[in-house]
């Protein structure tokens, strides 16, 4: 039972580390809003940004943000399932079953 606890702890640590690493190297919402604000402040008043293009930029970022979030969730789910599979296999072998 001790090895099962150690495996769960290792998985949680790995998940936390990968999340913090990915967030520090990507564009976050504050950075995106700063870029959009700067773009609006520096646009040519005689030829402003097309509202359709501006809306597309915002929607593209929102879509990217949601897909990134889903990807992180699926990665965490995959790691959890892998840990659970290892735990079940260990428990099955501990009670005398044979692993295939």
N, CA, C and O atoms as a Tinker XYZ file with bonds, in Angstrom:
   400  protein
     1  N      0.817000   -1.201000    0.000000    73     2
     2  CA     0.000000    0.000000    0.000000    64     1     3
     3  C      0.858000    1.260000    0.000000    63     2     4     5
     4  O      0.444000    2.281000   -0.549000    81     3
     5  N      2.039000    1.212000    0.602000    73     3     6
     6  CA     2.902000    2.385000    0.634000    64     5     7
     7  C      3.308000    2.813000   -0.770000    63     6     8     9
     8  O      3.339000    4.009000   -1.061000    81     7
     9  N      3.621000    1.860000   -1.649000    73     7    10
    10  CA     4.042000    2.220000   -3.004000    64     9    11
    11  C      2.921000    2.887000   -3.785000    63    10    12    13
    12  O      3.188000    3.731000   -4.639000    81    11
    13  N      1.671000    2.528000   -3.511000    73    11    14
    14  CA     0.543000    3.164000   -4.180000    64    13    15
    15  C      0.465000    4.636000   -3.796000    63    14    16    17
    16  O      0.243000    5.484000   -4.661000    81    15
    17  N      0.641000    4.953000   -2.529000    73    15    18
    18  CA     0.625000    6.330000   -2.064000    64    17    19
    19  C      1.754000    7.123000   -2.697000    63    18    20    21
    20  O      1.549000    8.262000   -3.117000    81    19
    21  N      2.934000    6.543000   -2.772000    73    19    22
    22  CA     4.083000    7.223000   -3.372000    64    21    23
    23  C      3.829000    7.502000   -4.842000    63    22    24    25
    24  O      4.202000    8.565000   -5.339000    81    23
    25  N      3.203000    6.574000   -5.548000    73    23    26
    26  CA     2.904000    6.769000   -6.959000    64    25    27
    27  C      1.938000    7.918000   -7.150000    63    26    28    29
    28  O      2.125000    8.731000   -8.055000    81    27
    29  N      0.913000    8.008000   -6.325000    73    27    30
    30  CA    -0.062000    9.094000   -6.426000    64    29    31
    31  C      0.582000   10.440000   -6.159000    63    30    32    33
    32  O      0.286000   11.415000   -6.849000    81    31
    33  N      1.457000   10.508000   -5.171000    73    31    34
    34  CA     2.145000   11.749000   -4.846000    64    33    35
    35  C      3.030000   12.191000   -6.002000    63    34    36    37
    36  O      3.060000   13.376000   -6.335000    81    35
    37  N      3.746000   11.266000   -6.616000    73    35    38
    38  CA     4.617000   11.584000   -7.743000    64    37    39
    39  C      3.795000   12.115000   -8.907000    63    38    40    41
    40  O      4.193000   13.085000   -9.552000    81    39
    41  N      2.665000   11.496000   -9.183000    73    39    42
    42  CA     1.813000   11.938000  -10.280000    64    41    43
    43  C      1.314000   13.360000  -10.054000    63    42    44    45
    44  O      1.299000   14.159000  -10.990000    81    43
    45  N      0.906000   13.689000   -8.837000    73    43    46
    46  CA     0.410000   15.030000   -8.535000    64    45    47
    47  C      1.508000   16.065000   -8.699000    63    46    48    49
    48  O      1.266000   17.149000   -9.230000    81    47
    49  N      2.695000   15.744000   -8.256000    73    47    50
    50  CA     3.827000   16.658000   -8.382000    64    49    51
    51  C      4.154000   16.906000   -9.846000    63    50    52    53
    52  O      4.387000   18.047000  -10.245000    81    51
    53  N      4.173000   15.844000  -10.654000    73    51    54
    54  CA     4.466000   15.981000  -12.073000    64    53    55
    55  C      3.416000   16.838000  -12.760000    63    54    56    57
    56  O      3.758000   17.694000  -13.576000    81    55
    57  N      2.158000   16.628000  -12.448000    73    55    58
    58  CA     1.075000   17.393000  -13.045000    64    57    59
    59  C      1.200000   18.873000  -12.712000    63    58    60    61
    60  O      1.022000   19.717000  -13.590000    81    59
    61  N      1.497000   19.198000  -11.478000    73    59    62
    62  CA     1.643000   20.584000  -11.052000    64    61    63
    63  C      2.817000   21.247000  -11.754000    63    62    64    65
    64  O      2.713000   22.393000  -12.190000    81    63
    65  N      3.927000   20.540000  -11.865000    73    63    66
    66  CA     5.110000   21.088000  -12.514000    64    65    67
    67  C      4.857000   21.373000  -13.979000    63    66    68    69
    68  O      5.240000   22.432000  -14.476000    81    67
    69  N      4.212000   20.442000  -14.688000    73    67    70
    70  CA     3.972000   20.657000  -16.108000    64    69    71
    71  C      3.006000   21.806000  -16.340000    63    70    72    73
    72  O      3.159000   22.537000  -17.319000    81    71
    73  N      2.020000   21.990000  -15.476000    73    71    74
    74  CA     1.075000   23.093000  -15.624000    64    73    75
    75  C      1.762000   24.433000  -15.449000    63    74    76    77
    76  O      1.514000   25.358000  -16.221000    81    75
    77  N      2.624000   24.553000  -14.445000    73    75    78
    78  CA     3.292000   25.830000  -14.220000    64    77    79
    79  C      4.293000   26.131000  -15.319000    63    78    80    81
    80  O      4.500000   27.299000  -15.648000    81    79
    81  N      4.917000   25.125000  -15.894000    73    79    82
    82  CA     5.870000   25.339000  -16.970000    64    81    83
    83  C      5.159000   25.826000  -18.215000    63    82    84    85
    84  O      5.622000   26.766000  -18.860000    81    83
    85  N      4.030000   25.200000  -18.569000    73    83    86
    86  CA     3.334000   25.588000  -19.777000    64    85    87
    87  C      2.740000   26.985000  -19.663000    63    86    88    89
    88  O      2.713000   27.715000  -20.653000    81    87
    89  N      2.264000   27.377000  -18.487000    73    87    90
    90  CA     1.655000   28.691000  -18.348000    64    89    91
    91  C      2.686000   29.811000  -18.431000    63    90    92    93
    92  O      2.352000   30.911000  -18.871000    81    91
    93  N      3.924000   29.565000  -18.022000    73    91    94
    94  CA     4.929000   30.623000  -18.053000    64    93    95
    95  C      5.455000   30.875000  -19.458000    63    94    96    97
    96  O      6.004000   31.946000  -19.716000    81    95
    97  N      5.305000   29.924000  -20.374000    73    95    98
    98  CA     5.845000   30.093000  -21.711000    64    97    99
    99  C      4.769000   30.438000  -22.743000    63    98   100   101
   100  O      5.078000   30.523000  -23.932000    81    99
   101  N      3.527000   30.636000  -22.329000    73    99   102
   102  CA     2.470000   30.922000  -23.275000    64   101   103
   103  C      1.892000   32.318000  -23.053000    63   102   104   105
   104  O      2.125000   32.957000  -22.027000    81   103
   105  N      1.140000   32.761000  -24.037000    73   103   106
   106  CA     0.486000   34.062000  -23.967000    64   105   107
   107  C     -0.737000   33.937000  -23.069000    63   106   108   109
   108  O     -1.636000   33.149000  -23.362000    81   107
   109  N     -0.788000   34.692000  -21.995000    73   107   110
   110  CA    -1.955000   34.612000  -21.125000    64   109   111
   111  C     -2.938000   35.724000  -21.481000    63   110   112   113
   112  O     -2.660000   36.552000  -22.349000    81   111
   113  N     -4.062000   35.739000  -20.823000    73   111   114
   114  CA    -5.130000   36.687000  -21.123000    64   113   115
   115  C     -4.688000   38.134000  -20.934000    63   114   116   117
   116  O     -5.026000   38.999000  -21.742000    81   115
   117  N     -3.938000   38.398000  -19.877000    73   115   118
   118  CA    -3.458000   39.772000  -19.648000    64   117   119
   119  C     -2.559000   40.241000  -20.789000    63   118   120   121
   120  O     -2.668000   41.382000  -21.239000    81   119
   121  N     -1.671000   39.364000  -21.257000    73   119   122
   122  CA    -0.789000   39.718000  -22.384000    64   121   123
   123  C     -1.616000   40.001000  -23.643000    63   122   124   125
   124  O     -1.359000   40.962000  -24.368000    81   123
   125  N     -2.606000   39.149000  -23.883000    73   123   126
   126  CA    -3.443000   39.340000  -25.065000    64   125   127
   127  C     -4.208000   40.665000  -24.998000    63   126   128   129
   128  O     -4.266000   41.403000  -25.981000    81   127
   129  N     -4.788000   40.958000  -23.845000    73   127   130
   130  CA    -5.532000   42.219000  -23.698000    64   129   131
   131  C     -4.613000   43.428000  -23.848000    63   130   132   133
   132  O     -5.020000   44.451000  -24.398000    81   131
   133  N     -3.381000   43.317000  -23.364000    73   131   134
   134  CA    -2.403000   44.390000  -23.540000    64   133   135
   135  C     -2.096000   44.602000  -25.019000    63   134   136   137
   136  O     -2.009000   45.739000  -25.480000    81   135
   137  N     -1.932000   43.505000  -25.763000    73   135   138
   138  CA    -1.663000   43.619000  -27.202000    64   137   139
   139  C     -2.837000   44.253000  -27.945000    63   138   140   141
   140  O     -2.641000   45.120000  -28.796000    81   139
   141  N     -4.050000   43.823000  -27.623000    73   139   142
   142  CA    -5.234000   44.382000  -28.287000    64   141   143
   143  C     -5.380000   45.872000  -27.958000    63   142   144   145
   144  O     -5.687000   46.673000  -28.840000    81   143
   145  N     -5.163000   46.243000  -26.700000    73   143   146
   146  CA    -5.264000   47.649000  -26.290000    64   145   147
   147  C     -4.220000   48.493000  -27.013000    63   146   148   149
   148  O     -4.519000   49.590000  -27.485000    81   147
   149  N     -3.004000   47.981000  -27.099000    73   147   150
   150  CA    -1.929000   48.698000  -27.799000    64   149   151
   151  C     -2.269000   48.845000  -29.276000    63   150   152   153
   152  O     -2.033000   49.894000  -29.876000    81   151
   153  N     -2.821000   47.791000  -29.853000    73   151   154
   154  CA    -3.220000   47.847000  -31.261000    64   153   155
   155  C     -4.272000   48.940000  -31.473000    63   154   156   157
   156  O     -4.186000   49.704000  -32.434000    81   155
   157  N     -5.256000   49.017000  -30.588000    73   155   158
   158  CA    -6.298000   50.035000  -30.713000    64   157   159
   159  C     -5.738000   51.447000  -30.524000    63   158   160   161
   160  O     -6.148000   52.373000  -31.224000    81   159
   161  N     -4.808000   51.617000  -29.584000    73   159   162
   162  CA    -4.237000   52.930000  -29.314000    64   161   163
   163  C     -3.357000   53.420000  -30.471000    63   162   164   165
   164  O     -3.251000   54.623000  -30.709000    81   163
   165  N     -2.735000   52.489000  -31.179000    73   163   166
   166  CA    -1.783000   52.863000  -32.222000    64   165   167
   167  C     -2.322000   52.724000  -33.640000    63   166   168   169
   168  O     -1.563000   52.850000  -34.601000    81   167
   169  N     -3.600000   52.471000  -33.785000    73   167   170
   170  CA    -4.139000   52.333000  -35.136000    64   169   171
   171  C     -4.264000   53.689000  -35.815000    63   170   172   173
   172  O     -4.348000   54.724000  -35.155000    81   171
   173  N     -4.274000   53.667000  -37.108000    73   171   174
   174  CA    -4.409000   54.878000  -37.902000    64   173   175
   175  C     -5.854000   55.363000  -37.809000    63   174   176   177
   176  O     -6.767000   54.629000  -38.187000    81   175
   177  N     -6.085000   56.587000  -37.314000    73   175   178
   178  CA    -7.465000   57.083000  -37.173000    64   177   179
   179  C     -8.185000   57.214000  -38.521000    63   178   180   181
   180  O     -9.411000   57.123000  -38.582000    81   179
   181  N     -7.425000   57.427000  -39.597000    73   179   182
   182  CA    -8.039000   57.558000  -40.917000    64   181   183
   183  C     -8.345000   56.195000  -41.550000    63   182   184   185
   184  O     -9.118000   56.106000  -42.504000    81   183
   185  N     -7.733000   55.140000  -41.010000    73   183   186
   186  CA    -7.960000   53.781000  -41.519000    64   185   187
   187  C     -8.017000   52.815000  -40.330000    63   186   188   189
   188  O     -7.101000   52.017000  -40.134000    81   187
   189  N     -9.092000   52.889000  -39.539000    73   187   190
   190  CA    -9.165000   52.053000  -38.335000    64   189   191
   191  C     -9.260000   50.558000  -38.675000    63   190   192   193
   192  O     -9.598000   50.172000  -39.794000    81   191
   193  N     -8.956000   49.749000  -37.684000    73   191   194
   194  CA    -9.033000   48.303000  -37.840000    64   193   195
   195  C    -10.466000   47.900000  -38.150000    63   194   196   197
   196  O    -11.411000   48.382000  -37.525000    81   195
   197  N    -10.611000   47.020000  -39.114000    73   195   198
   198  CA   -11.925000   46.502000  -39.483000    64   197   199
   199  C    -12.517000   45.756000  -38.283000    63   198   200   201
   200  O    -11.842000   44.933000  -37.664000    81   199
   201  N    -13.769000   46.045000  -37.960000    73   199   202
   202  CA   -14.398000   45.419000  -36.787000    64   201   203
   203  C    -14.490000   43.906000  -36.937000    63   202   204   205
   204  O    -14.398000   43.178000  -35.949000    81   203
   205  N    -14.669000   43.430000  -38.159000    73   203   206
   206  CA   -14.723000   41.982000  -38.385000    64   205   207
   207  C    -13.374000   41.349000  -38.072000    63   206   208   209
   208  O    -13.311000   40.294000  -37.440000    81   207
   209  N    -12.303000   41.985000  -38.510000    73   207   210
   210  CA   -10.955000   41.474000  -38.238000    64   209   211
   211  C    -10.669000   41.506000  -36.735000    63   210   212   213
   212  O    -10.108000   40.561000  -36.181000    81   211
   213  N    -11.058000   42.592000  -36.092000    73   211   214
   214  CA   -10.849000   42.733000  -34.654000    64   213   215
   215  C    -11.607000   41.650000  -33.887000    63   214   216   217
   216  O    -11.064000   41.027000  -32.974000    81   215
   217  N    -12.870000   41.431000  -34.269000    73   215   218
   218  CA   -13.679000   40.390000  -33.631000    64   217   219
   219  C    -13.073000   39.009000  -33.866000    63   218   220   221
   220  O    -13.055000   38.176000  -32.960000    81   219
   221  N    -12.578000   38.766000  -35.073000    73   219   222
   222  CA   -11.939000   37.478000  -35.381000    64   221   223
   223  C    -10.706000   37.237000  -34.520000    63   222   224   225
   224  O    -10.455000   36.114000  -34.082000    81   223
   225  N     -9.937000   38.297000  -34.281000    73   223   226
   226  CA    -8.754000   38.159000  -33.424000    64   225   227
   227  C     -9.154000   37.758000  -32.006000    63   226   228   229
   228  O     -8.545000   36.869000  -31.411000    81   227
   229  N    -10.169000   38.408000  -31.477000    73   227   230
   230  CA   -10.627000   38.097000  -30.116000    64   229   231
   231  C    -11.174000   36.674000  -30.048000    63   230   232   233
   232  O    -10.869000   35.929000  -29.116000    81   231
   233  N    -11.979000   36.303000  -31.033000    73   231   234
   234  CA   -12.564000   34.956000  -31.039000    64   233   235
   235  C    -11.492000   33.878000  -31.240000    63   234   236   237
   236  O    -11.579000   32.797000  -30.658000    81   235
   237  N    -10.502000   34.171000  -32.050000    73   235   238
   238  CA    -9.411000   33.207000  -32.253000    64   237   239
   239  C     -8.666000   32.962000  -30.952000    63   238   240   241
   240  O     -8.330000   31.825000  -30.621000    81   239
   241  N     -8.410000   34.034000  -30.220000    73   239   242
   242  CA    -7.721000   33.859000  -28.936000    64   241   243
   243  C     -8.591000   33.093000  -27.953000    63   242   244   245
   244  O     -8.098000   32.218000  -27.241000    81   243
   245  N     -9.879000   33.411000  -27.907000    73   243   246
   246  CA   -10.787000   32.713000  -26.988000    64   245   247
   247  C    -10.840000   31.228000  -27.324000    63   246   248   249
   248  O    -10.829000   30.387000  -26.425000    81   247
   249  N    -10.898000   30.904000  -28.607000    73   247   250
   250  CA   -10.915000   29.500000  -29.037000    64   249   251
   251  C     -9.614000   28.817000  -28.658000    63   250   252   253
   252  O     -9.624000   27.708000  -28.124000    81   251
   253  N     -8.499000   29.471000  -28.930000    73   251   254
   254  CA    -7.193000   28.906000  -28.577000    64   253   255
   255  C     -7.093000   28.663000  -27.076000    63   254   256   257
   256  O     -6.591000   27.627000  -26.639000    81   255
   257  N     -7.570000   29.616000  -26.296000    73   255   258
   258  CA    -7.517000   29.510000  -24.843000    64   257   259
   259  C     -8.328000   28.305000  -24.362000    63   258   260   261
   260  O     -7.871000   27.557000  -23.497000    81   259
   261  N     -9.518000   28.115000  -24.913000    73   259   262
   262  CA   -10.364000   26.989000  -24.518000    64   261   263
   263  C     -9.758000   25.654000  -24.943000    63   262   264   265
   264  O     -9.806000   24.684000  -24.186000    81   263
   265  N     -9.191000   25.597000  -26.139000    73   263   266
   266  CA    -8.558000   24.359000  -26.609000    64   265   267
   267  C     -7.352000   24.025000  -25.736000    63   266   268   269
   268  O     -7.127000   22.858000  -25.414000    81   267
   269  N     -6.581000   25.026000  -25.355000    73   267   270
   270  CA    -5.439000   24.793000  -24.471000    64   269   271
   271  C     -5.895000   24.258000  -23.120000    63   270   272   273
   272  O     -5.277000   23.352000  -22.562000    81   271
   273  N     -6.966000   24.818000  -22.606000    73   271   274
   274  CA    -7.509000   24.363000  -21.332000    64   273   275
   275  C     -7.989000   22.916000  -21.427000    63   274   276   277
   276  O     -7.741000   22.117000  -20.524000    81   275
   277  N     -8.672000   22.579000  -22.516000    73   275   278
   278  CA    -9.130000   21.197000  -22.702000    64   277   279
   279  C     -7.948000   20.243000  -22.826000    63   278   280   281
   280  O     -7.987000   19.127000  -22.310000    81   279
   281  N     -6.910000   20.683000  -23.505000    73   279   282
   282  CA    -5.721000   19.848000  -23.660000    64   281   283
   283  C     -5.085000   19.547000  -22.317000    63   282   284   285
   284  O     -4.697000   18.410000  -22.049000    81   283
   285  N     -4.977000   20.567000  -21.469000    73   283   286
   286  CA    -4.414000   20.363000  -20.129000    64   285   287
   287  C     -5.278000   19.409000  -19.315000    63   286   288   289
   288  O     -4.760000   18.554000  -18.597000    81   287
   289  N     -6.595000   19.557000  -19.427000    73   287   290
   290  CA    -7.515000   18.686000  -18.699000    64   289   291
   291  C     -7.377000   17.243000  -19.173000    63   290   292   293
   292  O     -7.344000   16.321000  -18.358000    81   291
   293  N     -7.297000   17.046000  -20.485000    73   291   294
   294  CA    -7.144000   15.690000  -21.027000    64   293   295
   295  C     -5.804000   15.072000  -20.632000    63   294   296   297
   296  O     -5.727000   13.869000  -20.383000    81   295
   297  N     -4.756000   15.880000  -20.574000    73   295   298
   298  CA    -3.450000   15.379000  -20.130000    64   297   299
   299  C     -3.526000   14.926000  -18.678000    63   298   300   301
   300  O     -3.019000   13.860000  -18.329000    81   299
   301  N     -4.161000   15.739000  -17.831000    73   299   302
   302  CA    -4.321000   15.372000  -16.423000    64   301   303
   303  C     -5.160000   14.098000  -16.289000    63   302   304   305
   304  O     -4.850000   13.234000  -15.469000    81   303
   305  N     -6.217000   13.982000  -17.088000    73   303   306
   306  CA    -7.065000   12.787000  -17.071000    64   305   307
   307  C     -6.275000   11.552000  -17.487000    63   306   308   309
   308  O     -6.405000   10.489000  -16.879000    81   307
   309  N     -5.463000   11.697000  -18.518000    73   307   310
   310  CA    -4.636000   10.590000  -18.984000    64   309   311
   311  C     -3.646000   10.142000  -17.910000    63   310   312   313
   312  O     -3.455000    8.945000  -17.697000    81   311
   313  N     -3.017000   11.111000  -17.233000    73   311   314
   314  CA    -2.076000   10.781000  -16.161000    64   313   315
   315  C     -2.792000   10.081000  -15.008000    63   314   316   317
   316  O     -2.258000    9.138000  -14.423000    81   315
   317  N     -3.995000   10.541000  -14.685000    73   315   318
   318  CA    -4.770000    9.924000  -13.611000    64   317   319
   319  C     -5.158000    8.496000  -13.979000    63   318   320   321
   320  O     -5.052000    7.589000  -13.154000    81   319
   321  N     -5.604000    8.299000  -15.209000    73   319   322
   322  CA    -5.984000    6.955000  -15.659000    64   321   323
   323  C     -4.776000    6.015000  -15.648000    63   322   324   325
   324  O     -4.903000    4.847000  -15.283000    81   323
   325  N     -3.638000    6.506000  -16.037000    73   323   326
   326  CA    -2.421000    5.696000  -16.027000    64   325   327
   327  C     -2.056000    5.289000  -14.606000    63   326   328   329
   328  O     -1.686000    4.143000  -14.350000    81   327
   329  N     -2.165000    6.245000  -13.685000    73   327   330
   330  CA    -1.886000    5.962000  -12.276000    64   329   331
   331  C     -2.871000    4.942000  -11.727000    63   330   332   333
   332  O     -2.486000    4.021000  -11.006000    81   331
   333  N     -4.135000    5.110000  -12.068000    73   331   334
   334  CA    -5.156000    4.170000  -11.603000    64   333   335
   335  C     -4.910000    2.775000  -12.160000    63   334   336   337
   336  O     -5.075000    1.783000  -11.450000    81   335
   337  N     -4.519000    2.696000  -13.412000    73   335   338
   338  CA    -4.235000    1.408000  -14.037000    64   337   339
   339  C     -3.076000    0.714000  -13.330000    63   338   340   341
   340  O     -3.136000   -0.485000  -13.059000    81   339
   341  N     -2.032000    1.464000  -13.036000    73   339   342
   342  CA    -0.874000    0.901000  -12.322000    64   341   343
   343  C     -1.281000    0.443000  -10.928000    63   342   344   345
   344  O     -0.846000   -0.610000  -10.462000    81   343
   345  N     -2.109000    1.231000  -10.270000    73   343   346
   346  CA    -2.563000    0.885000   -8.925000    64   345   347
   347  C     -3.394000   -0.388000   -8.938000    63   346   348   349
   348  O     -3.192000   -1.267000   -8.101000    81   347
   349  N     -4.324000   -0.497000   -9.874000    73   347   350
   350  CA    -5.166000   -1.701000   -9.980000    64   349   351
   351  C     -4.306000   -2.915000  -10.284000    63   350   352   353
   352  O     -4.517000   -3.981000   -9.707000    81   351
   353  N     -3.346000   -2.769000  -11.175000    73   351   354
   354  CA    -2.448000   -3.881000  -11.507000    64   353   355
   355  C     -1.654000   -4.305000  -10.278000    63   354   356   357
   356  O     -1.514000   -5.498000  -10.006000    81   355
   357  N     -1.135000   -3.333000   -9.537000    73   355   358
   358  CA    -0.364000   -3.642000   -8.324000    64   357   359
   359  C     -1.224000   -4.356000   -7.290000    63   358   360   361
   360  O     -0.786000   -5.329000   -6.676000    81   359
   361  N     -2.445000   -3.872000   -7.098000    73   359   362
   362  CA    -3.348000   -4.496000   -6.133000    64   361   363
   363  C     -3.739000   -5.904000   -6.570000    63   362   364   365
   364  O     -3.812000   -6.812000   -5.743000    81   363
   365  N     -3.989000   -6.089000   -7.852000    73   363   366
   366  CA    -4.347000   -7.402000   -8.380000    64   365   367
   367  C     -3.201000   -8.392000   -8.172000    63   366   368   369
   368  O     -3.423000   -9.533000   -7.767000    81   367
   369  N     -1.985000   -7.949000   -8.449000    73   367   370
   370  CA    -0.819000   -8.826000   -8.250000    64   369   371
   371  C     -0.598000   -9.108000   -6.765000    63   370   372   373
   372  O     -0.154000  -10.197000   -6.404000    81   371
   373  N     -0.903000   -8.136000   -5.898000    73   371   374
   374  CA    -0.710000   -8.297000   -4.457000    64   373   375
   375  C     -1.649000   -9.348000   -3.883000    63   374   376   377
   376  O     -1.306000  -10.011000   -2.905000    81   375
   377  N     -2.824000   -9.510000   -4.472000    73   375   378
   378  CA    -3.760000  -10.520000   -3.959000    64   377   379
   379  C     -3.585000  -11.870000   -4.645000    63   378   380   381
   380  O     -4.376000  -12.786000   -4.421000    81   379
   381  N     -2.555000  -12.000000   -5.477000    73   379   382
   382  CA    -2.234000  -13.295000   -6.073000    64   381   383
   383  C     -2.613000  -13.466000   -7.515000    63   382   384   385
   384  O     -2.462000  -14.560000   -8.059000    81   383
   385  N     -3.098000  -12.432000   -8.153000    73   383   386
   386  CA    -3.433000  -12.508000   -9.583000    64   385   387
   387  C     -2.165000  -12.435000  -10.419000    63   386   388   389
   388  O     -1.105000  -12.057000   -9.921000    81   387
   389  N     -2.278000  -12.793000  -11.675000    73   387   390
   390  CA    -1.125000  -12.711000  -12.568000    64   389   391
   391  C     -1.359000  -11.609000  -13.581000    63   390   392   393
   392  O     -2.464000  -11.457000  -14.103000    81   391
   393  N     -0.333000  -10.851000  -13.854000    73   391   394
   394  CA    -0.411000   -9.753000  -14.816000    64   393   395
   395  C     -0.186000  -10.306000  -16.212000    63   394   396   397
   396  O      0.659000  -11.180000  -16.408000    81   395
   397  N     -0.943000   -9.800000  -17.189000    73   395   398
   398  CA    -0.786000  -10.306000  -18.557000    64   397   399
   399  C      0.274000   -9.575000  -19.314000    63   398   400
   400  O      0.525000   -9.884000  -20.479000    81   399
